[in-house]
Amino acid sequence: MIVQVINFFRDRLPIVIRWCYVGLAALVAWDIAFVDKSHAHTAMEKLPGFWAIFGFVACVLIIIVSKWFGHQGIMTREDYYDD
Amino acid sequence: MTTEFWFHPSLILIIGAVLLPLVPKALKKAFLVAVPVLAFLDVLSMQGNNGTFGVVQFLDWSLIFGRVDALSMVFAYIMTLMCIIGTIYGLHVEEDFQHVAAWLYVAGSLGVIFCGDYLVLFLFWEVMAFSSVFLVWFRRRKESLAVGYRYLLVHTAGGLLLLAGMILRFKATGGDLSFGPIGVDNPQLYTYLIMAGFILNAAVPPLHAWLPDAYGEATVSGAVFMCAFTTKTAVYALARGFAGMEILVPLGVCMALYGVVYAVLENDSRRLLAYHIISQVGYMVAGVGIGTQLAINGACAHAFAHILYKGLLFMGCGAVLHMTGKSKFSELGGLYAKMPRTFIFTLIGGLSISAFPLFSGFVSKAMIVAAGFAEHNYWAAFLLTLASAGTFLHTGLKVPYFIWFGKNNCSQETMQKAADPPMNMQAAMIIASFLCIFIGCYTPYLYDMLPYPDVAANYHPYNQYHLSETLQILLFTALGFFLLIKKLAPEPKISLDLDWFYRMGGRGFLWLAKKPIQTADNWVSEAYRIIGLIPLMATARFWSWFDWHGIDGVVDGLARTVQGIGGQLRGLQNGQLQFNILYAMSLVAIVLVIFVFV
């Protein structure tokens, strides 16, 4: 059953992706139009879509910085510690 | 001390561990489930019955084995519960000593949770290290032995720091051994030493490298135990002694980020999860450092949730390893059709650790971040939020994607072997999955158990703003993941961490011992042999011959009997140090039981 559901979505991947983008846009629209920002901790959180930008930038930053760090000699061959 | 009957849950596990090898095979599985269930029921029976129990007079001290209060109860509850789940997960393991080691390890953790003074704490602290190391050794790969010894040496060093701190404190306070808030406003050298002992077990960088090293190498079911107990016991110890210790905030934030960075680089699924333990424990350490009631609640709640979802994740990746023999992303992929249930369970673990709404992490992690914001510790709160994007990136997305989807790197053999694991493993994963969702959906279950339930009752994670914030962060992280997926493709590499220093340093020491020192030693021995030993041996041989044939033969044959017994004993000692440690540990456990309760 699980496999069938997964295959159902995999067979229609372009449509699924399109709906995901629609979902993301709807989320930001909801945040801008309806969400009560009185719980915000700082002023900049009141910028429209602040947390969406934060999440995306955080993800990109983490990947790029980590990979850069790893390629400075931290990542090495698997048998490095073997005699 | 009250006169009420109180039975230490560790004792149930220790007695169970001692009896296990004697239980007939037909009853073994029932016994395996019954013992941790009994320990759990024992803990349940203590609820609402706070106080000090199990006080034992030893020399001049009153040792406290049973301090029951809200803080110890929440940890004891989840640890005994996890012991049940972990044991069910490992039910197919036929080797008794694997279960014995796991139970003694949990007994050590519970001993620390309930202890009221540093002496008992230290005793159980060491029991934990010396029993958990077997969970690595039982993997029985060529590397396992070395990894186990490294683990043991690091923990012994940590134990010594703790011991040094205890002794200094004992002297400075005029004989105070009690374990409680240590006085973080006026830290002394001993404060830092004890803290160093604790944070080594919590895997705070730079004292963290033992964790991915050992947990990546542990047995499939051993890792499920290891990921739950050592670090969370340390979090408990920190919450008990060091609430409000400011330096823990930056240390915790560094941990949270450090784990994320290494998780990007990691190719082995279980080592990736291990790095994420460091990251998640970072939240708890930071929470303890913030030290407000909300923050301590958050640290405990997160430890509670973490034990379950991290156990679940290790069970999922462990199931893949168990079935296929592989744990590296560069040797896996595309398994969803072969292991669909394992995928779903792991995904639930991944969504829980990522703090998705309706999953356990959402109601626990946010408490710590909220406490940071409430204390105007903005940089800490924002960096912890940043790390949570990283958590979703790896554990929620990278692990499921590169094992069950993505490019299929499986060999034909791996593909053939892949299937959902035995029923007992699935049952354990179902229980853990259920609890992860239950905690996320019904908050009073967890919140009522926290050390400050009133504060927890006033905290509402499901408000519109928090939901919107979390969903935006997580879903846009997912967007970033799929846009940059090529950059994240698994690379068959290892990442050097700070264990490099002692691994390579150890090699330097070995070279020094082998080459210059041993060569010099050989010269001296050779000279001694020629000048002193050869003539001496000749004389001795004569007297030995005379003694054996002349005296022993004539008198009573005593020497011959002793030689016979010696030959028998030699069979027990096959020279493998880990077996000697096992014998010694078992003996200590038995002596402990006799000493405390007889």
Interface residues (C-beta under 8 A of the other chain):
Chain A: I2 V3 I6 N7 G23 L24 L27 V28 W30 D31 F34 V35 D36 K37 S38 H39 A40 H41 T42 E45 G49 W51 A52 I53 F54 G55 F56 A58 C59 V60 L61 I62 I63 I64 V65 S66 K67 F69 G70 G73 I74 M75 T76 R77 E78 Y80 Y81
Chain B: V260 V261 Y262 V264 L265 Y336 A337 P340 R341 F343 I344 F373 Y378 A381 T385 L386 A389 G390 L393 N463 Q464 Y465 H466 S468 E469 L471 Q472 I473 L474 L475 F476 T477 L479 G480 F481 L484 K487 L488 E491 P492 K493 I494 S495 L496 R503
